[in-house]
């Protein structure tokens, strides 16, 4: 069976801890090489993860004929540059979230991928977990009636003062790092794009990036999505989907790794029946592995991406609008 040969562009933690093992466990991919700005760092990472080749420069990896696709976990401000460089060398690209710094950059990335006829996808791994297929199935069959409100949060404490996520020039901020998941989940559940957004943010002590941000997205059909994200609270992730006849709660919408995911279905009381509460279990799955297998299948067999870059462009558009709203203290129409 032919396998997609992956190159890992940097020794970033997310790649080493999550993506490399996922590819190595996948049915249709192999990690062929890894690169770092330091040859020693690349060699150490390659040895630790049993990767056959190591490069001491990003450009050298792009030039390798033994690599078909790149995974890019570089800092946010470097996503556009290295995605375009990889595409120009005929490499498919799985790029970490958020896609880039703004919509203009995403458009340039998409144009480069189209021109070179390579695949490009944003690495939102959570949406490949079976709990989302199950939640969408429940919604589609009317288990909670018509969706009315989506609530979510993704927060944690960031206590490293020199962390790259606290630097504006590198694309830092709570919305860019974790709030982007909340935006993406709302768009995934509704299957539409918001028509207007509002946001309020608290700046970090350095006055460069948002330490906390709360947003409201209004979707067609008067569906509202409300979320908050922060670098300044205890770890929190949750998703609640409220409908006219009940609600779904996903206690671990982003990282249900290693255990079956529980979806709690509450049906509202009616004139003919009392309220009911049920726990529905989605099977355990490595959503990173499912993501890289899907991408490899598309690259090897010409199948369409489930989440093409034009769709994920919408996430960047909403993020940019939320920041505009927070800065101007006004509602932004989309």
C-alpha positions in Angstrom: 0.0 0.0 0.0 1.4 3.4 -1.0 1.9 5.8 1.9 2.2 9.6 2.0 5.7 10.7 3.0 5.5 13.5 5.5 8.0 16.1 6.4 7.7 17.9 9.7 8.7 21.6 9.5 10.2 22.3 13.0 10.5 20.4 16.2 7.6 22.2 17.9 5.9 20.4 20.8 2.6 19.8 19.0 4.4 18.0 16.2 6.6 15.9 18.3 4.0 15.0 20.9 0.9 14.6 18.7 1.3 14.7 14.9 4.4 12.6 14.5 3.0 9.7 16.6 -0.4 10.0 14.8 1.3 9.7 11.4 3.4 6.8 12.5 0.3 5.0 13.8 -1.6 5.8 10.6 -2.4 3.3 7.9 -1.4 5.5 5.0 1.5 7.7 6.1 5.1 7.7 7.2 7.3 10.5 8.7 10.1 10.7 6.2 12.0 13.7 7.6 12.0 16.5 10.2 13.7 19.9 10.0 14.8 22.6 12.5 16.8 25.8 12.3 19.4 23.8 14.3 20.9 20.6 12.9 21.5 19.3 16.4 17.9 19.8 17.3 16.6 18.2 14.2 18.9 15.2 14.7 17.9 14.8 18.3 14.2 14.9 17.4 14.7 12.5 14.5 16.5 10.0 16.9 13.9 10.3 19.6 11.0 9.7 17.2 12.7 7.2 14.9 12.6 9.5 11.8 15.1 8.5 9.1 16.2 12.0 7.9 16.9 15.3 9.7 17.6 18.7 8.2 19.2 21.7 9.8 17.3 24.1 7.7 13.6 24.4 6.7 14.5 25.0 3.1 16.5 21.8 2.8 13.5 19.8 3.9 11.3 21.5 1.2 13.9 20.5 -1.4 13.8 16.9 -0.4 12.4 14.6 -3.2 11.6 12.0 -0.5 8.8 14.1 1.0 5.2 14.5 -0.5 3.5 16.6 2.2 4.5 19.0 4.9 3.1 19.5 8.4 3.7 23.1 9.5 3.5 23.8 13.3 5.6 27.0 13.1 4.6 30.2 14.9 1.5 31.8 13.5 3.3 34.6 11.6 5.3 32.1 9.6 2.4 30.0 8.4 1.9 32.0 5.2 5.5 32.1 4.2 6.3 28.5 4.6 3.0 27.2 3.3 3.6 29.1 0.1 7.2 27.9 -0.1 6.1 24.3 0.4 3.3 24.6 -2.2 5.8 26.1 -4.7 7.9 23.0 -4.4 4.9 20.7 -5.0 4.3 19.7 -1.4 0.8 19.2 0.1 0.4 21.2 3.3 -1.3 20.5 6.6 -1.0 23.9 8.4 -1.5 24.3 12.2 -4.3 26.6 13.4 -4.9 29.5 13.1 -4.3 29.4 9.4 -2.4 32.7 9.3 -2.6 36.3 10.7 -5.5 37.5 8.5 -7.7 36.7 5.5 -5.3 38.3 3.0 -2.6 35.9 4.0 -5.0 32.9 3.8 -6.0 34.0 0.3 -2.4 34.0 -0.8 -1.9 30.6 0.7 -4.9 29.2 -1.1 -3.8 30.8 -4.4 -0.4 29.2 -4.1 -1.9 25.8 -3.4 -4.3 26.1 -6.4 -1.5 27.2 -8.7 0.6 24.2 -7.8 -2.3 21.8 -7.6 -1.5 20.7 -4.1 -3.7 20.2 -1.1 -4.0 22.7 1.8 -5.9 22.2 5.0 -6.0 23.8 8.5 -5.1 21.3 11.3 -8.3 21.5 13.4 -8.0 17.9 14.6 -11.0 18.0 17.0 -13.6 17.9 14.2 -12.4 14.4 13.2 -13.4 12.9 16.5 -16.5 10.6 16.2 -18.3 12.7 18.9 -19.0 15.4 16.3 -20.5 13.0 13.8 -22.7 11.7 16.6 -23.7 15.2 17.7 -24.5 16.2 14.1 -26.6 13.0 13.7 -28.5 13.8 16.9 -29.2 17.4 15.7 -30.2 16.2 12.2 -32.8 13.8 13.6 -34.3 16.5 15.7 -33.2 15.2 19.1 -33.0 18.8 20.5 -35.3 20.5 18.0 -34.1 23.6 16.2 -30.6 24.8 17.3 -30.9 28.2 19.0 -27.8 28.9 21.0 -24.3 27.5 21.0 -22.1 28.1 24.1 -18.4 27.2 24.4 -15.2 28.0 26.2 -11.6 27.1 25.9 -9.3 28.5 28.6 -6.1 27.8 30.5 -3.4 29.5 32.6 -0.4 30.7 30.6 2.3 31.5 33.2 5.4 31.8 31.0 6.0 35.5 30.5 8.2 35.0 27.4 5.8 32.6 25.7 5.4 33.2 22.0 1.6 33.3 22.4 2.0 36.6 24.3 3.7 38.4 21.4 1.7 40.4 18.9 4.3 40.2 16.1 4.1 36.4 16.1 0.3 36.3 16.0 -0.3 35.7 19.7 -3.5 36.1 21.8 -6.1 34.0 23.4 -8.5 34.2 20.5 -5.8 33.1 18.0 -4.6 30.3 20.2 -7.7 28.7 21.8 -10.7 30.9 20.9 -10.3 29.9 17.3 -11.6 26.5 18.3 -14.8 28.0 19.7 -15.4 30.0 16.5 -14.7 26.8 14.4 -17.1 24.7 16.5 -19.9 27.2 16.1 -19.4 27.3 12.3 -19.2 23.5 12.2 -22.4 23.0 14.2 -24.4 25.5 12.2 -22.9 24.7 8.9 -23.2 28.4 8.0 -21.2 31.6 8.4 -22.1 34.4 11.0 -23.7 37.6 9.7 -22.4 39.7 12.6 -20.1 39.5 15.6 -19.4 41.3 18.8 -16.4 41.0 21.2 -14.8 42.4 24.2 -11.3 41.7 25.3 -8.9 42.1 28.2 -5.4 42.9 27.2 -2.4 41.1 28.7 -0.2 43.1 31.1 2.2 43.6 28.1 -0.6 45.5 26.3 0.2 43.5 23.1 -2.3 40.7 22.9 -5.7 39.6 24.4 -5.4 37.7 27.6 -9.1 37.0 27.6 -11.8 37.6 25.0 -15.6 36.9 24.9 -17.5 36.9 21.7 -21.0 36.6 20.3 -21.6 35.4 16.8 -25.0 35.8 15.1 -25.8 33.2 12.4 -28.7 33.1 9.9 -32.0 32.0 11.4 -31.3 33.9 14.6 -28.9 31.3 16.0 -26.4 32.8 18.5 -23.0 31.4 19.5 -21.5 32.7 22.7 -17.9 31.9 23.8 -15.0 32.9 25.9 -11.3 32.1 25.8 -8.5 33.0 28.2 -4.9 32.6 29.2 -5.8 33.6 32.7 -8.2 31.0 34.2 -8.0 27.3 35.2 -8.2 24.8 32.3 -11.7 24.8 30.8 -13.1 23.3 27.6 -16.8 22.7 27.0 -19.5 22.9 24.3 -23.2 23.2 24.8 -25.8 23.2 21.9 -29.2 24.4 23.0 -32.3 23.7 20.9 -36.0 24.3 21.1 -36.6 20.8 22.6 -33.4 20.0 24.5 -29.7 20.4 24.6 -26.4 18.6 24.0 -23.4 18.9 26.3 -19.9 17.9 25.1 -17.7 18.1 28.2 -14.5 17.5 26.2 -15.0 19.0 22.8 -11.4 19.6 21.9 -9.3 17.0 23.7 -11.3 13.8 24.5 -8.1 11.8 23.7 -7.7 8.3 25.0 -11.2 7.8 26.3 -14.7 7.4 24.8 -16.3 10.8 24.5 -19.6 11.4 26.3 -22.4 13.5 24.9 -25.1 14.4 27.4 -28.6 14.7 25.8 -31.3 16.4 27.8 -34.8 16.4 26.4 -37.1 19.1 27.6 -40.3 18.4 29.5 -43.4 18.4 27.4 -47.1 18.2 28.1 -46.9 14.5 27.3 -43.6 13.5 28.8 -41.2 14.5 31.6 -37.7 15.8 30.9 -35.1 13.1 30.2 -31.4 12.9 30.5 -29.2 10.4 28.6 -25.5 9.9 28.2 -24.5 8.8 24.7 -21.0 7.5 24.1 -18.9 8.1 21.0 -16.0 5.6 20.6 -12.5 6.4 21.7 -10.3 7.7 18.8 -7.1 9.5 18.1 -8.5 12.5 16.3 -5.0 13.5 15.2 -4.6 10.1 13.5 -8.0 10.4 11.8 -7.0 13.8 10.5 -3.7 12.8 9.0 -5.3 9.6 7.5 -8.0 11.7 5.9 -5.4 14.2 4.5 -3.2 11.3 3.2 -6.2 9.6 1.6 -7.1 12.8 -0.3 -3.5 13.3 -1.4 -2.9 9.7 -2.5 -6.3 8.9 -4.0 -7.6 12.3 -5.2 -10.5 12.3 -2.8 -11.9 15.7 -1.8 -10.9 17.2 1.5 -13.7 17.3 4.1 -12.6 20.7 5.1 -11.1 22.6 2.1 -9.1 25.8 2.7 -11.9 27.9 1.3 -14.1 26.8 4.2 -11.4 27.4 6.8 -10.8 30.9 5.3 -14.1 31.7 7.0 -12.6 31.1 10.4 -9.9 33.6 9.8 -12.5 36.1 8.6 -14.5 35.7 11.8 -11.4 36.0 14.0 -10.4 39.3 12.2 -13.9 40.6 12.7 -14.0 39.8 16.4 -10.7 41.7 16.9 -12.1 44.6 15.0 -15.2 44.6 17.2 -13.1 44.4 20.4 -10.9 47.3 19.3 -13.7 49.5 18.2 -16.3 48.4 20.8 -18.8 48.1 17.9 -20.8 45.3 16.3 -19.2 44.2 13.0 -21.3 43.1 10.1 -20.0 40.2 7.9 
